[in-house]
Amino acid sequence: MASSKHASPVIAAALFVIMFSHAAAYDPLDPNGNITIKWDVMSWTPDGYVAVVTMTNFQMYRHIMSPGWTLGWVWAKKEVIWSMVGAQATEQGDCSKFKSDIPHCCKKNPTVVDLLPGVPYNQQIANCCKGGVVSSWGQDPSAAVSSFQVSVGRSGTSNKTVKLPKNFTLTGPGPGYTCSQAKIVPSTVFISADGRRRTQAWMTWNVTCTYSQLLASQYPKCCVSLSSFYNSTITPCPTCACGCQDKNRCVESDSKLSSVVKLHKQTKDNAPLLQCTKHMCPIRVHWHVKLNYKEYWRAKIAITNFDYHLNYTQWTLVVEHPNLNNVTQVFSFNYKPIAPYKSKNDTGLFYGLKFYNDVLMEAGPDGNVQSEIILKKDVDSFTFKEGWAFPRKVYFNGDECMMPPPDSYPYLPSSAHSTLLTILPSLAFFWHQERVRSSFRQQNRGMIYRSSKEYTGEDDDVEDNWQRANIPAVRLVQHGKKPSSRIVDSNIKKIWRIMIQSGNDGEIEARLVH
């Protein structure tokens, strides 16, 4: 009896480990995302075979950036690689047993990398030689493929005698991928260019590799900060979001360039050299609720690189927000909706415009990209209350970013202290918000200035911009229970009155009248 009592917790713990190991590589926003490696045996040789290996990235928003992929495996017998086209083994290994016709690689566990662009044509095949860079399926399916040819010796020479390689590994370029064992699948069918002839591989096997952020890094690689036009509070990235500050491994933002270069030489090839921040993340994504219109609202996205050692080519940003089902316009970024489930459409993929901002430069004056999006309101769900206007999840380059705690989000002030105002002069309209103080004395005449707040990019800094209004500016005050106001048209120096009607959530609709 005692043993059975202790057995159930052990079994439960074992089940938890099993479930966790499978769930670790599952991405709810890209449930079918994986990298499939296909081996097609195209011909037999006297002591082996020639195969074309094709790597296809079916991940919607996780690409393989420079310095590219590295593929490894363990031979089942005593195979060698006689030659390769479109790729190369990183080490030749011990080939001393061969007196002539030295193999390309004799290692039991070879590792292979893609060739760099510009190699001679006789070393190329289709979809090779891109330095290991592979696009995500969501960005560009035609560039989400990488291939090479390998001639294998000392192996079987038929479907029955060939032994499949095992223990596949993939880095892209860092850790995080777990690969399945090779599995024989129906042979690949090839169609001729004119479409009139079909051929097929002698033998085909597949390997599937999936990514887990938990395996890739102990800490997140990015964080999110938030701000809004209706509240002066800026919610910064959580402190130590990506690890706590190590002054020996980071650079102060006001450091001289010489000190940055000195530290750069001391780091490993792929080790980050970060600007010293409270969050210590290489990437910060800032979401700013910028403007509110009658039927639309506008948000600004800014991505900042804090790594002096790395720029991000073909970067991707994924945002989950309920209003992304109604995107009207996106400025400066490419945008594609991602709908992994038919029941909802609340996830979008953002990435840079080619030759314009598809490269996020290293930390410094040029180390940021930004865009603005306009979304149409859904009258049944839209609100500024309880942080609804902020994203639910944010991913950068396929890794989920650390969000601030919800109780720190910029909140919508009560209508007694702040009012959102819609102005409809003729065909145009705009929104304006201003804090009302009981000690404020209203001015009915004279020039009125319009204030706006703009996020500058620093954690705690807000820049106040005051400018002369070229359109009628509004100042709203409370007169008992009936709000009223006057505006001044600075062009024709004429005083107008506005009729105001209170709405829900402290929202006030105002219309100009003579």
Buried (B, 14 or more C-beta within 10 A) or exposed (E): EEEEEEEEEEEEEEEEEEEEEEEBBEBEBBEEBBBBBBBBBBEBEEBBBBBBBBBBBBBBBBBBBBBBBBBBBBBBEEBBBBBBBBBBBEEBBEBEEEEEEEBBBBBBBBBBBBBEEEBEEEBBBEBBBBBBBBBBBBBBEEBBBBBBBBBBBBBBEEEEEBEBBEEBBBBBBEBBBBBBEBEEEEBBEEEEEEEEEEEEBBBBBBBBBBBBBEBBBEEBBBBBBBBBBBBBBBBBBBEBBBBEBEEEBBBEEEBEEEEBEEBBEEEEEEEBBBBBBBBBBBBBBBBBBBBBBBEBBBBBBBBBBBBBBBBBEBBBBBBBBBBBBBBEEBEBBBBBEBEBEEEEBBBBBBBBEEEEBBBBBBBBEEBBBBBBBBBBBEEEEBEBEEBBBBBEBBBBBBBBBBBBEEEBBBBBBEBEEBBBBBBBBEEEBBBBBBEBEEEEEEEEEEEBEBEBBBBEBBBEEBEEEEEEBEBBBBBBBBEEEEBBBBBBBBEEEEEBEBEBEEEEEBBBBBEBEE
